[in-house]
Amino acid sequence: MLKRLYIKNFTLIDELDIDLFQGFSVITGETGAGKSIILGAISLLLGQRADSKVIKDKCVIEANFDISRYGMEDFFSENDIEYDPSDCIIRRELTSAGKSRAFINDTPVQLSLLKELGDQLIDIHSQHQNLLLNKQDFQLNVVDIIADNAKSLAQYQQTYKQYQSVSKELEMLRDDIERNRQNHDFLQFQYDELTNANLVDDEQDELEQKSDTMSHAEEIKGALYEVDNALSADETGVVSALRSARTALNGIQRVFPDASELAQRIESNYIELKDISEEISSQLERVDFDPAELDAINNRLDHLYDLEKKYHVSTVSELIAKRDELKAQLNNIENSDEALAALQERLDTLHTMAKQEAEVLTKRRKKAAQQIEKEMQSRLVPLGMPHVRFSIQMTDDTLGLSGQDKVSFLFSANTSTPLKPVSQVASGGEIARVMLSLKAMISGAVKLPTIIFDEIDTGVSGKIAEKMAEIMQEMGRHERQVISITHLPQIAALGTTHYKVEKEETTQGTISRMTQLSQEERIREIAQMLSGSDISDAAIQNAKQLLRI
């Protein structure tokens, strides 16, 4: 439940810090005093997008919640947020420049995560929510809540999404096969062309090297001959000179000991250069120019280059990959009937599963619909509709994300009026009573800590308003917090806690403030709601009677 609300620098509110309590609370105040501003601040706290025009400087909205009874540990552990069930703090900080930050227990979070948690903490029922009564998905959701269909619906939706995925996969396969069949001859031609090319990985690099070598054969042979002559000529070659130098040093080792080390060093160089000389001679014999072989190499390279250009690639390995891709496409065409049959069988199996799971939902919904009809009848009669009829019409629909059912709430306030969709025939006051009854019924099935009603009493008065207040009072008794913003004294009088919102003129301008009323202040507030600004003794006595003092 909401324990504390803090608002700073939000439209007419400079600073508000107020405690809230379990049970049924009421908020009253003149029209325009700022009740909607407080609701707007709470909505921002729950993740609603902000309008920078209503933000003054740095705006802070913070709320403390007791969530110890609602089993929310998984949400906090999954999102790596500290879990404090007795004091969960959510905060929103905004600036007039449009910047926004959100926190859960001082951990920065995305606005979407703040909204996800907020949806589990507070339900704000404003007047525009009455329009939900003509929304088919809202009506179906009410039935599912009463039917306790959460697990069954989640299982069905998982199956249905798999069915949708396989259906799309099958459609894409059919399109691919049809397209490939139309191109079969062309695909076969391309595959044959690449297959007949006898492609070998790295072949292009080797051929390019051979072509380059053969194209410069004379230049290479000339250079090698020059090096060979420099190394191995009989009288002037380096190898011969080193051999002579080694012999000379060996001859003086007895009289010149240092000659031994020098001779060894020359020996090392002699061996290395002699080896190089032999390698050069061997290369000279191998380098040759064969015009026919060079033509063959260049023709092969030209063929590879043409294929690469044609298939928009730059290497032989990519040509090989293209060839294999074409082979796979041809195989798919050849095996298309088997692939289609296998995928169709899988689709049929998923459709059967989805249909069976949807039928389970339908059965549970029909049972819940009977329960809702009976309970709504019993709830609406005391609210001034003795001849009310409330019925739920369920019709078959094609399989969709919510199952195979269409749901419509039918309503008639009089025996002479035929049942019609509730949004078409119910007055504003009747819709308010229907929505309150639905909320009261749903709240018994869903553990929602805090419910805020914003002028749910529109279009009603007197005894009916008192009955509506008793329903909200009853809702607040079951470990739940119910807050009603109201203009009716009959509703205000039944609140366990009473707050008043009023505007005040200051030297800085108009501000809005909210205070908790004492018993004497409540008497005067309700008396004023009964009689206006001039509070009579009769109004005071009437207020005390409403307050049961």
Helices and strands as residue ranges (DSSP letters): E 2-10, E 13-19, E 23-28, H 35-45, G 52-54, E 55-65, H 73-78, E 88-95, E 100-104, E 107-109, H 111-121, E 122-125, G 127-134, H 136-147, H 150-182, H 184-196, H 203-215, H 217-232, H 238-251, H 259-286, H 291-310, H 316-334, H 336-380, G 381-383, E 389-400, E 403-412, E 420-421, H 422-425, H 428-443, E 450-454, H 462-475, E 481-485, H 489-492, E 497-506, E 509-516, H 519-531, H 537-547
